[in-house]
Amino acid sequence: MTTLKRGQLAKEVGISPEAIRYYERQGLLQAGRDSNGYRRFDVSCIDRLKFIQRAQSVGLSLKEIGELLELEIARGEHTCEEVKAITQAKQQEIQQKIRELQHMYDALTILNNRCCGGSHSAEHCTILTALADTESTEEVSHEHNKTH
């Protein structure tokens, strides 16, 4: 059976040896030891690391990836329903984050639309005023806009 040292495996997959160490600590990757005590990885770890990279690229956490790897190891003992539950939960989490980001974006749009963005003093800047005022939800206009 062909085995690889950590550095060889890292080079093969295009990641750092430190990343491999981290995945080992997280329980996502296991290594054996040779007679000299060096960690040796089975060539199947290449596919496992590529699986991890692809899963990370769609936003899955290492915990979620670990759960999927457990299911992947014993595919015949699990259902597609179990696998899909993990990715659907992540999808819902991402959708919630998108809603939160959209809310932040909308709030910033309102703040930016209220500000003249001119070269006037920021003494009456509506953005600063709105962020400092914890009670008011009223639209604030620039004082210097009233005098110009």
C-alpha positions as CSV (number, residue, x, y, z in Angstrom):
1,M,0.0,0.0,0.0
2,T,1.4,3.4,-1.0
3,T,1.6,6.0,1.7
4,L,2.6,9.6,1.7
5,K,4.3,11.9,4.2
6,R,2.4,15.0,5.3
7,G,4.4,17.3,3.0
8,Q,3.9,15.0,0.0
9,L,0.2,14.8,0.7
10,A,0.0,18.6,1.1
11,K,1.8,19.1,-2.2
12,E,-0.4,16.6,-4.0
13,V,-3.6,18.3,-2.9
14,G,-2.3,21.9,-3.0
15,I,-2.7,22.8,0.7
16,S,-0.3,23.5,3.5
17,P,1.1,20.8,5.9
18,E,-0.4,22.9,8.7
19,A,-3.9,22.5,7.2
20,I,-3.4,18.7,7.2
21,R,-2.3,18.9,10.9
22,Y,-5.4,20.9,11.7
23,Y,-7.7,18.4,9.9
24,E,-6.0,15.6,11.9
25,R,-6.7,17.5,15.1
26,Q,-10.3,17.9,14.1
27,G,-10.6,14.2,13.4
28,L,-11.2,14.6,9.7
29,L,-8.0,12.8,8.7
30,Q,-6.1,9.9,10.2
31,A,-2.5,8.9,9.7
32,G,-0.5,5.8,10.6
33,R,3.1,5.8,11.6
34,D,6.0,4.1,10.0
35,S,8.8,2.3,11.8
36,N,10.6,5.6,12.3
37,G,7.6,7.2,13.9
38,Y,6.8,9.4,10.9
39,R,3.2,10.0,10.1
40,R,2.2,8.3,6.9
41,F,-1.1,8.9,5.0
42,D,-2.8,6.4,2.8
43,V,-3.3,7.7,-0.8
44,S,-7.0,7.6,-0.2
45,C,-6.5,10.7,1.9
46,I,-6.0,12.7,-1.3
47,D,-9.7,12.0,-2.2
48,R,-10.7,12.7,1.4
49,L,-8.9,16.1,1.4
50,K,-10.5,17.0,-2.0
51,F,-13.9,16.1,-0.5
52,I,-13.1,18.4,2.4
53,Q,-12.1,21.3,0.1
54,R,-15.2,20.9,-2.0
55,A,-17.4,20.8,1.0
56,Q,-15.7,23.9,2.4
57,S,-16.2,25.7,-0.9
58,V,-20.0,25.4,-0.5
59,G,-19.9,26.8,3.0
60,L,-20.0,23.7,5.2
61,S,-18.3,23.9,8.5
62,L,-15.7,21.3,9.6
63,K,-18.2,19.8,12.0
64,E,-20.7,19.4,9.1
65,I,-18.0,18.0,6.9
66,G,-17.1,15.5,9.6
67,E,-20.7,14.4,9.7
68,L,-20.8,14.0,6.0
69,L,-17.5,12.0,6.0
70,E,-19.0,9.6,8.5
71,L,-22.0,9.1,6.2
72,E,-19.7,8.8,3.2
73,I,-17.6,6.1,4.8
74,A,-20.7,3.9,5.4
75,R,-22.9,4.9,2.5
76,G,-24.8,1.7,2.5
77,E,-25.8,2.1,6.2
78,H,-27.3,5.6,5.7
79,T,-29.9,7.3,3.6
80,C,-29.9,10.2,1.2
81,E,-32.3,11.8,3.7
82,E,-29.6,11.9,6.3
83,V,-27.1,13.5,3.9
84,K,-29.6,16.0,2.6
85,A,-30.7,17.0,6.1
86,I,-27.1,18.3,6.7
87,T,-27.0,20.3,3.4
88,Q,-30.5,21.6,3.8
89,A,-29.8,22.9,7.3
90,K,-26.7,24.7,6.0
91,Q,-28.8,26.1,3.1
92,Q,-31.3,27.5,5.6
93,E,-28.5,29.0,7.7
94,I,-27.1,30.7,4.6
95,Q,-30.5,32.0,3.7
96,Q,-30.9,33.5,7.1
97,K,-27.5,35.2,6.7
98,I,-28.5,36.5,3.3
99,R,-31.6,38.1,4.9
100,E,-29.5,39.6,7.6
101,L,-27.0,41.0,5.1
102,Q,-29.9,42.4,3.0
103,H,-31.3,44.1,6.0
104,M,-27.8,45.7,6.7
105,Y,-27.5,46.7,3.1
106,D,-30.9,48.3,3.1
107,A,-30.1,50.2,6.3
108,L,-26.8,51.4,4.9
109,T,-28.6,52.5,1.7
110,I,-31.0,54.6,3.7
111,L,-28.1,56.2,5.7
112,N,-26.1,56.9,2.5
113,N,-29.1,58.4,0.7
114,R,-29.7,60.8,3.6
115,C,-26.2,62.1,3.6
116,C,-25.1,64.8,1.2
117,G,-21.6,63.4,1.0
118,G,-20.3,66.8,0.4
119,S,-17.2,68.6,1.6
120,H,-19.1,70.4,4.4
121,S,-18.2,69.8,8.0
122,A,-19.4,66.6,9.5
123,E,-20.8,68.5,12.4
124,H,-24.3,67.9,11.1
125,C,-23.7,64.6,9.2
126,T,-26.9,62.6,9.1
127,I,-25.0,59.3,9.2
128,L,-23.2,60.2,12.4
129,T,-26.4,61.7,13.9
130,A,-28.5,58.6,13.0
131,L,-25.9,56.2,14.4
132,A,-25.5,58.2,17.6
133,D,-29.3,58.6,18.2
134,T,-30.6,55.4,19.8
135,E,-34.2,56.6,20.1
136,S,-35.1,58.4,16.9
137,T,-36.2,56.7,13.7
138,E,-37.0,59.9,12.0
139,E,-35.3,60.9,8.8
140,V,-32.5,63.4,9.6
141,S,-31.5,66.1,7.1
142,H,-28.3,68.1,7.0
143,E,-28.4,71.4,8.8
144,H,-26.1,72.9,6.2
145,N,-28.5,71.9,3.5
146,K,-31.1,74.2,5.0
147,T,-28.7,77.2,4.8
148,H,-27.4,76.6,1.3
